[in-house]
């Protein structure tokens, strides 16, 4: 049962990566039709799902494929760095949104 749950996390990561690719495709088709790109939503539609999906995949796949311990440790370290990057990007986006909504005095 545990293996099924681990593979379902990998499947969810793959779905997030595909959703990210779909978001990038959607943005390109909107720009081709003459609409201006929405820079704030581009982060949420394309980059955030990509980073989270890659984080989910890199956290589970090495241990599921019974990789050697050093490979698992390297992937866990890279996964941690990826999650710190996601946290920084989300905090920056939140700060930008809160600054934009602040009334001008």
N, C-alpha and C positions, 0 to 999 in steps of 0.2 A: 504494500500500500504506500509506503514511503517513497519508493521509486516513482510511482505514478504521480505523486504530488510534486516531486522534484522535476519531472519532465513537464508537468503542467505549468510550472514556473518558467521553464525554458520556452514553452509554446507561447506563453503570455509575452515574454520578451521578444520573440519573433513577431508576434502580432503588433507590438508597439513599434518595432523597426519598420514593418510594412506600413503602419499608420503614418509614420514619419515620412516615408517615401511618398505616400499618397498626399500628404499635406504639402510637400514640396511641388509635386505635380500640379496640385490644385492652384497653388500660388502662381506657378508659371503660366497656366492657362488663363488665369484672371488677368495677368499682366499683358499677355498676347491679345486679349480682347479689349485692351485699352484702359482697364481699371488700374488705379494706383495701388502699389503693394502696401499692405497693412503691416508696418514694421513691428508693431507691438505683438500682434497675433502670430507673426511668423515664428517667433521664439517658441510659443506654446504649440503651434501646429507642426513644426518641423524638428526643431532641435531638442526640445525637452523629451518627447517620446523616444527619439533616437538614443539619447544618452541613457535614459532609464532602461530602455530595452537592452542596450548593450551591457548595462550593469547587471541586469537579471541574468542574461545569458552567460556572461563571464564569471558570475558567482557560482553557477551550478554545473556547467558543462564539464569542467576539468575533473571534478570529483565523480560525476556520473560516468565518465569515460575511463575511470580508474587510472588517472594520470599519476606520474611520480610526485612525491611530496614537494620537491622544489618547484615544480610547475604549478601545483595548486597554490603554493604560497605566493608565487609571483603574480598569479592571476588575482588572488585575494588582495594583494597590495595595489595592483592596478585598479581593481574594483573599488577599493576604498578611496583612491585618488579621484576616480570618476564620480563617486557620490559627493565628495567635497566640491568638485567642480559644479555639479548640479545644484548643490546648496548655495554656492556663491552666485550662480546665474539667477536662481530664483529670488535670492535676497536683493540682487541688483534690479531685477524686474519689478519686484514689490516696491522698492524705494522709488523707482522711476514713476510708477503708477501713483503712489501716495503723494509724490511731489507735484505731479500733474493735476491732481484733484484738490490740492491745497489752494484756498482762495487767495487771490492777489490782494495785497494791501497797499 
